């Protein structure tokens, strides 16, 4: 089995993409980012790819109109061309269709800024603050056909302070995202994740297990 090749899908800043790429460059993850696919021309993730020396391609989803599968077929073609074994969503602001999910079963990771199943959707941080939650955090999960509902790989709790705004809480959660997402990719790359129904079992042999969230 060769070295894991990763395809990253991004739409915006790409800071989680950068954290994973830098972890790989430091030798912490035995994998390589084969390609970054960005669906928004001019997104910051593209500049990060250039700086990091990661190959990238821009596939503007707006050119496909409402034909989501046609857009995804082009993306899948690029990922197949680069022999991708794991797809990592890093701020990819498109819902994936069953067509795409069938191409990479249990091989698509996403990160969400809440402790799922609480506060799914686009505004997880805002919803936690508005709801008066005392604890929020992040979840790394496999992607399935539900909205932010796939099997959970890792979670990290982040306290919500009385004076938190959406922006301040999001910033603290993001700091942990940059640590937890590379760890999840490392666990996948080393074959330490086993999906059994809704549960993801982790082999921590030789690694320092995480403290409880």
Order of alpha helices (4+ residues) and beta strands (2+ residues): beta-alpha-beta-alpha-beta-alpha-beta-alpha-beta-alpha-beta-beta-alpha-beta-beta
